[in-house]
Amino acid sequence: AVRGDGVPDPTRADAGALPRGVGSSTRPRVGTDDVTSMSSTSSSETRRTENKTAPLDEPEPPPRPGAVMWFRQDLRLHDNQAFHAAVKAAKKTGGSVLCVFIWSEEEEGDDDASWRPGDASRVWLGHALDALDRDLRMRYGGGGDGGGLTYMRGTHTDALRVALDACDASVVFASERFEPAQVSNDAKTHATLSESNASLRLMPGHLLFDPRATKIDMANEKYFFGTLMPYVHAAEKTNPKPGAPKPAPPSAPLA
């Protein structure tokens, strides 16, 4: 379903519910107005980010066992490298994975420099999120407030901070996006999370080939620029061959 303002309104998960964090006796909640807006700047273009180095006179805090899986465009469990990485990281440290989707109207692009979702895209998104939530619950169990997809509204950085605290995590996994507005937002999100000794790890998955590595050599190309073949040749030459899709993890410790 879609609310009057066009924002997807999934029917199966409480839009504000967060599962219990590790070692916590209370269940924190975040609603539409609970994630406050903030601003940050960064020029980082690191694809896979690491934790910010702590000052020499302060010991770096130990890593937290949980992991946050930030679903964005790859709304599926199979053929999803970020989800595999999040599950693997949580299992290794004995933590749990909190799966989230964040709706941030102001960060979804603009009509001039990027691609803001239209009405039809938002209707599709509502159904896709509902299906993903069902898949998580059916495959890995869980009911009520836990085990499925957690829906959040607010800026990416603020929502992710709440999610990290909720599952006692210090790392967020997500598939990399390449729209201009999203590249800028990811850099800002990474910089802000780094201030709290957390990290955003962007994994390949939405595209078969990395556009940054694909270089078209028209000097040695027999086909005209603007047709398909120059790009196909460049992609095959400058990128590794895509691997076979991975099935969904057989088990996952969902929060």
C-alpha positions in Angstrom: 0.0 0.0 0.0 1.0 3.6 -0.5 0.1 6.5 1.8 -1.3 9.7 0.5 2.2 11.3 0.4 3.4 8.6 -2.0 5.7 6.9 0.6 5.5 3.0 0.6 3.6 1.8 3.7 4.4 -1.9 4.1 1.7 -3.9 5.8 3.8 -6.6 7.5 6.4 -4.7 9.5 5.8 -1.9 12.0 7.3 1.1 10.4 8.9 2.1 13.7 9.8 -1.2 15.4 13.4 -2.1 16.0 14.4 -5.5 17.5 16.0 -5.9 20.8 19.7 -5.1 20.9 22.3 -7.6 22.2 22.3 -7.4 26.0 19.4 -5.0 26.1 16.3 -5.4 28.2 14.3 -2.8 26.4 13.2 -2.6 22.7 14.1 0.8 21.2 11.7 2.2 18.7 12.1 4.8 15.9 9.3 6.4 14.2 8.7 9.0 11.5 9.7 11.9 13.8 12.2 10.1 16.0 15.1 10.2 13.5 16.1 13.8 13.5 17.7 15.5 10.6 21.4 16.4 10.5 24.0 17.5 8.0 27.6 16.4 7.3 30.2 16.8 4.6 32.8 14.5 3.2 35.0 14.1 0.0 35.6 10.3 0.5 35.2 8.1 -2.5 36.4 4.9 -0.8 34.4 1.9 -2.1 34.9 -0.3 0.9 35.5 1.8 4.0 37.2 0.9 7.3 36.7 2.2 10.8 38.1 5.6 11.6 41.4 5.4 13.5 41.1 6.4 17.2 43.4 9.0 18.7 46.7 7.5 20.1 45.8 8.5 23.6 42.4 6.7 23.5 42.1 2.9 23.0 39.9 1.9 20.1 36.7 0.3 21.2 36.4 -3.4 20.5 34.3 -4.3 17.4 30.6 -4.9 18.1 29.2 -8.3 17.1 26.1 -7.4 15.1 25.7 -6.2 11.5 23.2 -4.0 9.7 22.1 -5.0 6.2 20.9 -1.9 4.4 18.6 -2.9 1.6 18.4 -0.3 -1.2 17.9 -1.5 -4.8 18.8 -5.2 -4.5 15.6 -6.2 -2.7 16.3 -9.9 -2.8 18.1 -12.6 -0.7 19.7 -14.5 -3.5 22.5 -13.1 -5.7 23.1 -10.4 -3.0 26.8 -10.0 -2.0 26.0 -7.5 0.7 23.6 -9.7 2.4 26.0 -12.7 2.3 28.7 -10.5 3.8 26.5 -9.2 6.6 25.4 -12.8 7.5 29.0 -14.0 7.4 30.2 -11.1 9.6 27.5 -11.6 12.2 28.1 -15.4 12.4 31.8 -14.9 12.8 31.4 -12.6 15.8 28.3 -14.3 17.3 26.0 -11.3 16.6 22.8 -10.8 14.7 21.8 -9.1 11.4 19.3 -6.3 11.4 17.8 -5.9 7.9 16.6 -2.3 7.3 15.1 -0.2 4.5 15.3 3.6 5.0 13.0 6.0 3.2 14.6 9.5 3.0 12.6 11.7 0.7 15.3 14.4 0.6 18.1 11.9 -0.2 16.3 10.0 -3.0 17.7 12.4 -5.7 16.4 15.4 -7.5 14.8 16.1 -10.8 17.8 17.8 -12.3 20.9 15.9 -11.3 19.6 12.4 -10.4 16.6 10.2 -10.7 13.9 10.7 -8.1 11.4 7.8 -7.9 8.1 8.5 -9.6 4.6 7.4 -8.6 4.8 4.0 -10.4 8.2 3.3 -8.9 6.9 4.0 -5.4 3.9 1.6 -5.9 6.3 -1.1 -7.1 8.6 -0.4 -4.2 5.8 -0.9 -1.7 5.1 -4.4 -3.1 8.8 -5.3 -3.4 9.4 -4.4 0.2 6.4 -6.4 1.4 7.7 -9.4 -0.6 11.2 -9.1 0.8 9.8 -8.9 4.4 7.8 -12.1 3.7 10.9 -13.9 2.3 13.0 -13.0 5.3 10.4 -14.3 7.7 9.6 -17.5 5.8 13.3 -18.4 5.2 14.9 -17.4 8.5 12.0 -17.3 10.9 10.8 -14.5 13.1 7.5 -12.9 13.8 6.1 -9.9 15.5 8.8 -7.2 15.9 11.8 -9.3 14.9 13.1 -11.4 12.1 11.8 -9.5 9.1 12.5 -6.2 7.5 12.6 -3.0 9.6 11.3 0.1 7.9 12.7 3.5 8.9 12.1 7.1 7.9 14.7 9.9 8.3 18.1 10.7 7.0 20.4 7.8 6.1 23.0 8.6 8.7 20.6 9.1 11.6 18.6 6.0 10.8 21.7 3.9 10.5 23.1 5.1 13.8 19.9 4.0 15.5 20.0 0.6 13.7 23.6 0.0 14.7 22.8 0.6 18.3 19.8 -1.6 18.1 21.7 -4.7 17.1 25.0 -3.8 18.8 26.8 -3.4 15.5 29.6 -1.2 14.1 29.3 -2.0 10.4 26.7 -1.5 7.7 26.6 -3.6 4.6 24.9 -2.3 1.4 25.0 -2.7 -2.4 26.8 0.1 -4.1 24.8 2.7 -6.0 26.1 4.9 -8.9 23.5 7.6 -9.3 25.2 11.0 -8.7 23.1 11.9 -5.7 23.6 8.5 -4.1 27.4 8.6 -4.6 27.5 12.0 -2.7 25.1 10.7 0.0 27.1 7.6 0.6 30.3 9.6 1.1 28.5 11.8 3.7 27.1 8.7 5.4 30.5 7.1 5.6 32.1 10.2 7.0 29.4 10.6 9.7 29.5 6.9 10.7 33.3 7.0 10.9 33.0 9.7 13.7 31.3 6.9 15.8 33.9 4.3 14.9 31.4 2.6 12.5 31.8 1.8 8.8 29.8 1.6 5.7 30.9 -1.3 3.4 29.6 -1.1 -0.2 29.5 -4.3 -2.1 29.1 -4.9 -5.8 25.8 -6.4 -6.9 23.4 -4.0 -8.6 25.4 -3.8 -11.9 27.2 -6.6 -13.8 30.1 -4.3 -14.6 31.7 -1.4 -12.7 31.1 1.7 -14.8 34.3 3.3 -13.3 36.4 0.5 -14.7 34.7 0.4 -18.2 36.8 2.5 -20.6 35.6 2.8 -24.2 38.5 3.0 -26.7 37.0 4.5 -29.8 40.4 4.7 -31.5 40.4 1.0 -31.9 36.6 0.4 -32.1 35.0 -0.4 -35.5 31.5 0.4 -34.4 30.1 3.9 -34.1 29.9 5.7 -30.7 26.4 5.7 -29.3 25.7 2.1 -30.5 25.7 -0.8 -28.1 28.8 -2.7 -29.2 31.5 -0.2 -28.1 30.3 -0.5 -24.6 30.0 -4.3 -24.8 33.5 -4.6 -26.0 34.8 -2.2 -23.3 32.9 -4.0 -20.5 34.2 -7.4 -21.6 37.8 -6.1 -21.9 38.1 -4.0 -18.7 35.9 -6.0 -16.3 36.1 -9.6 -15.0 33.5 -12.0 -16.2 30.4 -11.9 -13.9 30.2 -15.0 -11.7 27.2 -17.3 -11.3 24.5 -15.9 -9.0 24.8 -17.1 -5.4 21.7 -18.7 -3.7 20.5 -17.1 -0.5 22.4 -18.1 2.7 21.0 -21.3 4.1 20.7 -19.7 7.6 21.0 -16.2 9.0 20.9 -14.9 12.6 18.4 -12.2 12.1 17.7 -9.6 14.8 
